[in-house]
Amino acid sequence: MMSVIQITIGKLQTLIGMNPSIDWRMIVLDNPGGSDALTWCDLEPKVMTPLLKAYQRLVRILPASEEHRALRLLESGLHSAIQIANLSQDEFARRWAVLFPGDDALGLKVHRAALRRRGELLLHHIDEVQHNEPHYRAARFK
């Protein structure tokens, strides 16, 4: 019997297959123009978009030509660079070895990419918080 996760991942795989010309690293799924560019067929955009975003988060930290690994990572419960970066290197290496035996060097590379991405996102978040401080908004910068 197939689990709900396997069925959902299967639908995601179908959606990705129906849109071979889409660059999943670059498409902006929050923008209506981005999601309108996709061929949805019978799949519900409201249901599939969060899963597509999780897939996209993983694709962005995987090396080019390794995007196919994102589906297995999603299936295992890993869905973002932040989640991966919060795992110790040893814990992620153990999980990676279970999913992709013999590709330890690639797993280390993915963990490092997740750490870099988390750092970038953290700096962006801090910048947003600081720009929304009352004293910053009250200043008259040109």
Phi, psi and omega per residue, in radians:
M1 nan 2.339 -3.113
M2 -1.444 2.474 3.104
S3 -1.432 2.900 3.111
V4 -1.068 -0.676 3.136
I5 -1.094 -0.781 3.138
Q6 -1.101 -0.685 3.117
I7 -1.144 -0.783 -3.135
T8 -1.134 -0.764 3.100
I9 -1.109 -0.644 3.079
G10 -1.077 -0.727 3.089
K11 -1.141 -0.707 3.101
L12 -1.084 -0.749 3.114
Q13 -1.081 -0.686 3.083
T14 -1.092 -0.804 -3.141
L15 -1.074 -0.742 3.112
I16 -1.122 -0.718 3.122
G17 -1.144 -0.540 3.137
M18 -1.354 -0.165 -3.099
N19 -2.239 1.074 -3.038
P20 -1.180 -0.363 -3.093
S21 -1.544 -0.052 -3.103
I22 -1.389 2.305 3.010
D23 -1.565 1.776 -3.028
W24 -1.182 -0.344 3.086
R25 -1.291 -0.469 -2.981
M26 -1.896 -0.451 -3.048
I27 -1.100 2.429 3.121
V28 -1.736 1.817 -3.057
L29 -1.357 -0.330 3.087
D30 -1.318 -0.368 -3.133
N31 -1.472 2.237 3.130
P32 -0.975 -0.572 3.104
G33 -1.126 -0.569 3.121
G34 -1.202 -0.845 -3.128
S35 -1.293 -0.439 3.084
D36 -1.213 -0.400 -3.130
A37 -1.313 -0.194 -3.083
L38 -1.538 2.591 2.998
T39 -1.592 1.968 -3.049
W40 -1.673 -0.418 -3.020
C41 0.883 -2.160 -3.083
D42 -1.629 0.086 -3.103
L43 -1.468 2.473 -3.086
E44 -1.456 2.030 -3.127
P45 -0.988 -0.691 -3.115
K46 -1.120 -0.562 3.139
V47 -1.424 -0.690 -3.021
M48 -1.474 -0.440 -3.068
T49 -1.040 -0.787 3.104
P50 -1.053 -0.642 3.112
L51 -1.225 -0.666 3.068
L52 -1.091 -0.685 3.116
K53 -1.132 -0.693 3.090
A54 -1.122 -0.755 3.079
Y55 -1.024 -0.785 -3.127
Q56 -1.089 -0.729 3.129
R57 -1.039 -0.669 3.137
L58 -1.311 -0.712 -3.137
V59 -1.020 -0.622 -3.090
R60 -1.191 -0.355 3.100
I61 -1.807 -0.148 3.084
L62 -1.496 2.526 3.074
P63 -1.090 2.700 3.079
A64 -0.948 2.516 -3.120
S65 1.291 0.074 3.090
E66 -1.969 0.250 -3.070
E67 -1.026 -0.512 -3.112
H68 -1.045 -0.364 3.139
R69 -1.290 -0.333 -3.105
A70 -1.061 -0.652 -3.124
L71 -1.122 -0.727 3.109
R72 -1.161 -0.659 3.100
L73 -1.116 -0.761 3.091
L74 -1.053 -0.778 -3.126
E75 -1.063 -0.555 -3.136
S76 -1.449 -0.070 3.107
G77 1.773 -0.006 3.096
L78 -1.613 2.193 -3.019
H79 -2.330 0.075 3.137
S80 -2.813 2.820 3.076
A81 -1.117 -0.672 -3.131
I82 -1.104 -0.756 3.133
Q83 -1.111 -0.755 3.133
I84 -1.157 -0.751 -3.126
A85 -1.147 -0.465 3.109
N86 -1.313 -0.233 3.041
L87 -1.455 2.539 3.041
S88 -1.141 2.764 -3.137
Q89 -1.038 -0.704 -3.141
D90 -1.152 -0.725 3.132
E91 -1.137 -0.770 3.120
F92 -1.133 -0.709 3.121
A93 -1.052 -0.689 3.118
R94 -1.123 -0.816 3.131
R95 -1.125 -0.718 3.136
W96 -1.079 -0.751 -3.114
A97 -1.098 -0.574 3.093
V98 -1.197 -0.738 -3.106
L99 -1.322 -0.736 -3.022
F100 -2.332 1.322 -3.116
P101 -1.028 2.392 3.074
G102 1.532 -0.015 3.139
D103 -1.992 0.785 -3.066
D104 -1.079 -0.698 -3.121
A105 -1.105 -0.682 3.109
L106 -1.171 -0.678 3.091
G107 -1.052 -0.727 3.094
L108 -1.118 -0.701 3.108
K109 -1.102 -0.716 3.128
V110 -1.165 -0.728 3.119
H111 -1.097 -0.743 3.101
R112 -1.111 -0.697 3.101
A113 -1.116 -0.652 3.108
A114 -1.157 -0.687 3.090
L115 -1.104 -0.747 3.101
R116 -1.094 -0.780 -3.114
R117 -1.120 -0.720 3.102
R118 -1.073 -0.708 3.101
G119 -1.082 -0.742 3.113
E120 -1.105 -0.778 -3.126
L121 -1.158 -0.645 3.115
L122 -1.131 -0.765 3.108
L123 -1.106 -0.699 3.101
H124 -1.102 -0.746 3.132
H125 -1.113 -0.786 3.121
I126 -1.062 -0.736 3.114
D127 -1.054 -0.776 3.117
E128 -1.098 -0.753 3.138
V129 -1.093 -0.789 -3.113
Q130 -1.146 -0.636 3.133
H131 -1.249 -0.282 3.112
N132 -1.734 0.063 3.062
E133 -1.163 2.484 -3.114
P134 -0.999 -0.696 -3.115
H135 -1.176 -0.557 3.122
Y136 -1.272 -0.754 3.139
R137 -1.145 -0.559 -3.124
A138 -1.315 -0.395 3.131
A139 -1.227 2.581 -3.096
R140 -1.809 1.367 3.095
F141 -1.486 2.499 3.107
K142 -1.785 nan nan
